Amino acid sequence: MKLIDTHAHVNFKKFSADADQVILNALNNETGMVIVGADYKTSKRALDLANKYEKGVYAAVGLHPVHLEDITEAGEDGREVVRVRAEEFNYDNYEKLAEFEKAVAIGEIGLDYYHLKLSADLENSKKKQKEVFVKQLLLARSFDLPALVHCRVAHDDLLATLKKFKEDYKEKIPLDKPWGVIHCFSGDENLAWEYFKLGFYISFTGIITFSQQWDDLLRKMPLDKFMVETDCPFMTPEPYRGTRNEPVLVAYVAERIAAIRGVEPERIAEISTENARRFFGIS
């Protein structure tokens, strides 16, 4: 594989009709992928898809913070509609999924306070997210797997939680390899270095192809601390913005980083793929 899309949701409904075709298109273009779960159903689906392929397709299993409580929005008729159904985290169920050989990470896990603005009990909702996050970090460490971490409007709490976890469980944290990644990195340069110091990578999506917000960071970041991803079906890069994203389009993320750093795209592809192989422990 010349490239690895380190965070893809080909297991989501947007791909229900053609997931295998999308996967094969990527593989035929020498692009592998990690298919990432957001709840038990999509985590199992990620494994089911990965198990179909001998090489190049892997899975991550985990419970996304937005799935910890119902999320309601106004429907077309003005009535509230439940967009996300709450799932109670069951350690044993996810542990069984993590036992599969194709499970190479625990994720997507983390903190997301964006949708909590309408929560009836904001502080308890935040507390629950942090408690479940720590349980899943422990699951990752029990299998010596890295964590794929989501963060939205919660970087202060995420950093504090990770720092405390590293101190509390330092004997379980590997010293010779990264133990997590902040996927779809949204912070600034100073925040990136905070995560690097914790032993984390950061990962970039197609957003960098139409926003210059991270250009300085992309120029300065250590080349052994980053990966590329699509977060498909979301975050579609230019020149395909506005259409459904797919793993094969991760090449445009690598090309943008190469352009910013003034190197050949093949060089960034080589480095990001080697980083991904080391991160996930795959050949």
N, C-alpha and C positions, 0 to 999 in steps of 0.2 A: 504494500500500500504506500503510495506517495503522500497521501494525506489521510488524517483521521479526524472525522467530525466527532468531537469529544462530548457532545451533548445534543442528541436528537430525539424528537418525540414522534417517531414514525409509528408508534403504538397508539397515537391519539386518533380521535374520530375523523379528523381531516384526511387521514390516510386509510380509512376503513375499506375503501374500494380497490386500492392499488398499492398497498404497503410493500408487497414483494417486488413489484415492478420498480418502485422507487429505490429499494435496496439494491436490486440487481443493476440498475442504471448507475448507481454510485460505485459498486464493485467493478463494473466494466470500465469505469473511469479511474480505477486504482484509488478509490476513496473508501476507507473503512469507516466504522461508526460505533458509538456507544449509544444504545437506545435506553432512554431514561424514564423510569416510572415516577408517577406523582401520587399514587395511592396503591392499594393492594391490587386492584383490577389491572391497572396499567403497568404495574411492576411485573405481574405474571405474564401479561401480554408481551412485555419487552423480552422476557426470557423465552417465551414461546417462539418469538421471531428469531432471536439470536440462535436458538438451538437448531434452526433449520439450516444454518450455514456453518460449514466446517471452519472457515477462517474469515476474518474481517468484520464480523458483526458480534457485538458484545452487549451486555445489559447492566444497568444499574437499578437497584431496587430501594424504594424508600417512600416515606409519606411526606408530601409537601405541606408546609404550614397552613396554606389556605384551605386544606381539606380537614382541618381540625374542628371546624364549625360550619354550619350552614351559611352560605352567602346568598343573600336575596337582592334582587334588582327589580326595578319597575319594568313590567312587561308592556307590550304595545297597547294594551287596553288600560294601562295605568295601575293594574293590580300587581302586587309583589309576586315575583317568580323566583323559586329557588334555583340558582345557577350552579351551586356547588353543594353537594351533600356531605355532611360531617361524617368522618370516620374515626373511630376510637383506635388509637395505636395499640396494636397487639404485637409485642416483641416476638413471641413464638412464631407467629405467622411469617414475619419478615425474616426471622432467623432461618426458617426452612427454605425460603427463596434464596437467601444469601449462600446457602450450601452448594448451589449449583455451580459447576465449573465456569459457565459463561457469565456468572455474576462477578463483575470486576470492580464494583464500587457500590457504596451506599448513597443513594440520592434519588430524587432531589429532596434535600432536607434543608432546614435553616429557619430564618425568621422573615415574616412578611407582615408589616404593620399597616400597609396601604389600605387594605379592606377593613381594618379594625376601626376606622373612623366612625362607623355606624354601630359598633359593638355596644351592647347594653352594659357590659362590665369590662371596660378596656383593660384594666390592670390584671384581672384574672385571665383574660384572653392572652395577654403578653406572657404571663407566668406559665400558662399551659404550653404555649409555643416553645418557650425556653426549656421546659422540662422534657418535652418530647424530643426536642433537638438533642439534648444531652443523652437521652436514652439511645438515640440512633447513632450518635458519635461512639458510644460504648459498643454498640453492635458492630460498627465499622472496625473498631480496634480488636474486638474478639475474633474477627476473621482476618485481621491484618489487611483490611481493604481501605482505600482512600474514600473520603467523603466529598460528594458534589453538593456544594453549599449555595443556596439561594438567599439573597438578601434584598429586601425592598423597604426603604424608609426605616431601617433598623440597624445601621452600621455600628452605632455606639454600643448597643446591647449585644450585637453579634461579636464584636471585638472583645468585650468584657467577658462574655460567655466562653469564648474560645481560649482566652488567656487563663481563666479560672480552670477550665477543663485541662489545659496543658499542665498547669501546676498540680492539680489534684491527681492526674493520671500520667505524670511524666514518665513513669516506668513503662507505660504502654505506648508511648509516642516514639515512632522510629526516628533515629538520628541520621540515618543514611539516605532517606528518601522523603519526598513530600507526603503529608498525610491528609491533605485536602486541597480543594480549589474553590475560589469564589467565581462561580460561573456567571457569564454575562456581566462582567465587572462594570460597576456604575460609579465607583468612587473616583477620588482625585489621586494625584501622584503621592502625596503624603500617606494616604490610606493604603495605597498599594504596598508601600514599604512596610507598613505595620503588618500586613498579611504575610509579606515575604519573611519577616523576622519570626513569625509564628511557625514557619515551615510550610506555608501555603503557596500554591500557584495562583495566578489569575488567568481568566479566559475571556476571549473577545468574540463578539458576534458581528453580524452584518451591519450593526449600527455604526461601526467605525467607517463604513464606506460612504455614509451620508452625513456624518457629524464630525467636526474637527475637535471636539471636546477632549479627546484622548491622544491627540497627535504628539504632544510633548512627552507624555508617558510612554508612548510607543517608541519614540526615539531613544529614550533613556533607560528603559527597563532592561534588566539582565535577560539575556536570551535563553537562559536555562530555567526561567520562572514563568513561562507563559504557554498557553495552548490556544487553539482555534476551535470554534464551534459554530453551529447554525442556530441552535435552539428552535429548529423547525418544528411546526409550520410557521413560527413567528420570526421576526427580525430579518426579513428577507433583504439581502444586500442589493445595492445598485449593481447592474442595471435592471434588475428584476423586481425592484421594490414595488409593492402593491399586489404581488402574486404570492401563491403559496410557496414557502421556502422548502428546500429539500437538501439532504446531505451533500449532494454533488456540488452545491453552490458554496460550500465552505472554501473552495479555491479562491473565491473573490475576497474573502476575509484575509487569507494569506497574502494575496496580491497587494492588498491595500497596505498591510504592514511592511511589505517589501518596498513599496513605493515611498513610504514615509521614511524608511531607514536607508533608502538609496542602494538597495541590493537586489539581486535577481530573485524572482518569486520562488525559483527552485530551492534557493538557500533557506528561505523562511519555511517552505514546505518540509524540507529535510529536518530542520531544527525542531519545528513544532511536532512533527511526527515522532521524532526521537524522544522528546519530552513526554508525549502521550504514552509511548511504549514503556518508558520508565515509570510514569505515574500509575498506570493501570497494571503493570507487570505482565504485559503481553508481548508476544514475539512478532 
